[in-house]
Amino acid sequence: MTFPTRSQNQSQQTGLIPRQMSLNTATLGNQWDLGKCIDACERYGFGGIAPWRKDVQQYGVSKSAAISKLPG
């Protein structure tokens, strides 16, 4: 699964501002691990991430918290 390339034009057309959204990891249909989800959030400018419990268990609570600190 890939995200479309983000552009100002897309934001203007949809009215969506990625920094005001968070990604629920279940949205990706369990295709990506937590690390890949976090990378995508950073790359595409999401303001946060909402991992499911199974995703957090994969890394452990401490490591999940550490790697999920998004800039901004």
C-alpha positions as CSV (number, residue, x, y, z in Angstrom):
1,M,0.0,0.0,0.0
2,T,1.3,3.5,-0.8
3,F,0.1,6.9,0.0
4,P,-0.4,9.5,-2.8
5,T,2.3,12.2,-3.1
6,R,1.3,15.1,-0.9
7,S,1.1,18.5,-2.5
8,Q,-0.3,21.8,-1.6
9,N,-2.8,21.4,-4.5
10,Q,-4.2,18.2,-2.9
11,S,-4.6,20.0,0.4
12,Q,-6.4,22.9,-1.2
13,Q,-8.7,20.6,-3.1
14,T,-9.7,18.3,-0.2
15,G,-9.4,20.8,2.6
16,L,-7.4,18.2,4.5
17,I,-4.4,19.3,6.5
18,P,-2.2,16.2,7.3
19,R,-0.8,17.9,10.5
20,Q,-4.4,17.9,11.9
21,M,-4.9,14.2,11.3
22,S,-3.5,11.0,12.8
23,L,-3.2,7.6,11.3
24,N,-4.9,4.6,12.9
25,T,-2.6,1.7,12.1
26,A,-5.6,-0.6,11.5
27,T,-6.5,1.6,8.5
28,L,-3.6,0.0,6.7
29,G,-5.1,-3.5,7.1
30,N,-2.2,-4.8,9.1
31,Q,0.1,-4.6,6.1
32,W,2.8,-2.6,7.7
33,D,4.6,-2.9,11.0
34,L,4.6,0.0,13.5
35,G,8.0,1.3,12.3
36,K,6.9,1.6,8.7
37,C,3.6,3.3,9.8
38,I,5.6,5.9,11.8
39,D,7.9,6.5,8.9
40,A,4.9,7.1,6.6
41,C,3.4,9.5,9.1
42,E,6.6,11.5,9.3
43,R,7.1,11.5,5.5
44,Y,3.5,12.6,4.7
45,G,3.2,15.1,7.5
46,F,0.6,13.4,9.7
47,G,0.3,15.0,13.1
48,G,0.1,11.7,15.1
49,I,-0.4,8.0,15.0
50,A,-2.9,5.7,16.8
51,P,-1.4,2.3,17.0
52,W,-3.4,-0.8,17.9
53,R,-2.4,-2.8,20.9
54,K,-0.9,-5.6,18.7
55,D,1.3,-3.1,17.0
56,V,2.6,-1.8,20.4
57,Q,3.2,-5.4,21.6
58,Q,5.4,-6.0,18.6
59,Y,8.0,-3.6,19.9
60,G,7.1,-3.3,23.5
61,V,5.6,-0.3,25.2
62,S,8.9,1.6,25.9
63,K,10.3,1.2,22.4
64,S,7.0,2.0,20.8
65,A,6.7,5.2,22.7
66,A,10.3,6.2,21.8
67,I,10.0,5.5,18.1
68,S,6.5,7.1,17.8
69,K,7.6,10.6,18.9
70,L,6.7,12.5,15.8
71,P,8.4,15.9,15.2
72,G,6.3,19.0,15.9
